[in-house]
Amino acid sequence: MRMFLKGNDAAAYGARLARPKVIAAYPITPQSPIYERLSEWDGQGILGARMMRVESEHSAMAACISASLTGVRTFTATASQGLALMHELLHFASGMRVPIVMVNVNRAMAAPWSFWSEQTDSLSQRDTGWLQFYVADNQEALDTVIQAFKISETVLLPSMVVLEAFYISHFMEPVDVPDQEKVDAFLSEYEPAFRLDTKSPRSFCQTVSQAQYAQFRIQRYEAMRQALKVTQIVDQEYGEMFGRRYGLIESHRAEDAEIILVTAGTIGGTTRVVIDELRAMGKKVGMVRIRVFRPFPKESLVRTLHHAKKIAIIDRNLSPGQEGIFSEELKSCLYGLVRDVPVFSYVLGLGGTNVSPAHIRSVIEMTERLKTPPTGPIYDIEGAHA
Amino acid sequence: MSMKYRPAWDPENPFVAVSSGTTHIFKTGTQRSEKPVFVNKTASCRNACPIGINIPLAIHKASSGDMDGALGVYLEENPLPGVCGRVCYHPCEKECNRALFDEPINLRSFERFVSDHGRVDIRKGLPLGTRKKSIAVVGSGPAGLSAAYHLARIGYLVTLLEAQSELGGMLRYGIPPYRLPKSILDKDIQRILSLGVTVRTATKVGRDPAWEALKLYDAVFLAVGLQVGKNPFAGKEPNDSILTGTEFLRDPQRWSLEDENQRVLVIGGGNVAIDVARTLLRLRRGQGRNITVLCPEQRELMPAIPEEIAEALEEGISIINGWAPHGIRPTDSGGISLDLFRAEVKRDTATGNLRIVKVGEEARRVPAERVILAVGQGLDAGVLPRELEIKRDKILTNASKATSLPSIFAGGDAAGEKAFVADAIASGKKGALAIHLYLEGAVFDDELRDHQIGQSGSLSFQHFFEKADQPLYDLRNVVTFEQINTLFFSKKARALPGKLAPDDRKKAFEEVTGGLGAESMEMEWGRCFRCGTCIDCENCIDFCPDMSILKDMKAGSYIFNPDYCKGCGMCAVACPRQVISMKAEHA
């Protein structure tokens, strides 16, 4: 059914269609509408999950981990400070290999207080062992939530589906909401690999020896690597059933491009339009949008980017003491190629400031003009951060 | 399709940390440097009790609904719970650890309650009459009754010889019935006699029979008390206006003092003086205007029990403090007049004895028709064996209660013990054990040390009899307030028994103080910490993080599992009553 939905609602629909049994969450702007919509369905008796009202995000994640260990599908949603408060438990979730799916609505971290979009909250959780998907529109939000359950439940790692505050969470778009029967056919009921079982009492998550710890870490790393392949397979299965697929990265007119602009999230949608305009003017430009950040799709990126003369990358985040985080990650996977491709790192859209087509055109112009990338990120694009 | 990439679950080779067995493989006991020791200790009340009664155990039994068991605990040590529940000066309450928390437990009322409501066949399980040795106990006051009782319990054939026509000594002929009803005394005495003690009343040993006749017995216990009231004016009495408190109390009606217009001066500040004044008041149907107690001590230093003094004042008796008589002269009307000097009582720093000291030159003269002297009592040495060593109204004994004569032991007031009922009972206990050990040829000091309670001189017959229980008790170890975990208790006011109003009680000899009712008594024993006494609260089991405290059903005690107890000491802290203490593992 085609509906006109905000991104938060699209994510909520995705969660409901996946039929989780337990949802434990705590409201926080700009994620609260997800919580509210799920509560509304709960009130109407059509949610099909137990809503747990907990006293904090830390408890929400603790509840999700425990619920998941009992063998049920589990969903939660948060943003920004709430995600930061969960931090300790995020490690627990991946260490316990529970396939929780969480929507995180990107919001800038305090201080100072801000409610607008920025990726620092989720990128700060880079090493917690969670899969991270950065979506570009409302439809992708819904589809990725459903996909994430299947991926997580296969590799037994939790997933974070990242929506940008307001640009997705509160913007309305037409969304195709799949039929429940089709989703059921795609995503069968959760069968845990192991579960807490009173008939066979076991102690989970106890202290282990150094060697045991090392083994568990290596196994988790391998599972994350496996997730690259599984994400592609699930995406393909989803495409066959629903007619939409997204890949690890989105590549737009990059095949023969001399300058390729790399970005993530909603900036990708704007960039796509600018690329088409510039192509019409005869410029050989292309775009790559990184959709899956963890596991990082190294091979796909190298294969898509290696022929470019120049690469520009726009980050809606800024790591103090380094640069944009996507930029760092991208550069690390380009290291050691036969031909060195210069990467121009731009930081735009901090604190939820708009990244307009004009800003993107400026980025491409500046990349054309400069011979070699300057040291450090470029954030002085005219009219940006305003 | 995608699901084939899912890792297979193998609990033997898992991808998350999960136990493959139980935690039993972790022998946390190897970390232990200290271990818990479960042993009952002496409560501070028991330590203070001259008789050494295991009060918290009795309270535990009573509060568990076993009133007979509670009385049994008393009777292990004390043959006179009915008496002590009424007249004891209750040093137990003074030392009660609860006093440092809110108020002491009303232990005297508890003893009275137990005595009134419990029933015990004391003969059960005792080796009565199995020892073919016979012992004479001379005097049936609290010391004599106590000695007779404990000797009979050990199995001796006991004969109790009493000069008066009825048993009880000062309990009957000294303590007035408004403090101790005769029926209560009779009940306690009957219980003692049920052990098969032979009684010969109206038997004045030393006259008939002669001391020689007692040689038939294997041992003799002298508990003849101090029967003669002291008279500093002996030989100087101008007329028959002077008598002693002991004489008066033995038969108050005999002295024709009912006429309220006769001025009576009672000299002395002890219990006898107060008893005399209050008895006289009752003979006079509550008319107290001519009854005056006079003593050299200031009010707060009077040796009488403070509660008794307060009751006497409530009843309208006047007490003049700080004066002492030094002269006496007849008056024309047939009475006498006493010459008084300003006095105070001081403790001699060298000897520790109390002395009356003259203060200033102030003098005073008080007229009276009668003077009753309650200034101390002495031995009736005339009836004792001539060879017996006596010094200053005291039969000399060694630590084993033995006198200078072979096989003759002595205790109670006559042997210079403290003059309270409880101390006399304690003395009788000690005498009984000493005689037993003498007849067994054992060493008194060693045995005493084995059964000694706390740091005081009292000893436990329960400990002496119940060999199997001995490992469960560390009698010497007294629990202090600091060792009680007060987090488990809440503050509550002490229950007080009702009393007859002064106007109602002073006209007759009815008992002044009542007992506590069942409801207030339950509240009261609920307050008790049960210091040093395991009551199976099982806090230790609940709090042990290693689940290594177990109940040993056979021994009726708790033990710890050495494989898992890591010696953290949580149990010792969680034990509200200091039954558990930590000891070094290899000590």
Interface residues (C-beta under 8 A of the other chain):
Chain A: G95 M96 R97 K150 I151 E153 T154 V155 L156 A193 F194 R202 S203 F204 C205 Q206 V208 Q212 F216 Q219 R220 A223 Q226 K229 V230 I233 V234 E237
Chain B: M1 S2 M3 Y5 R6 P7 A8 W9 P11 P14 F15 V16 A17 V18 S19 S20 T23
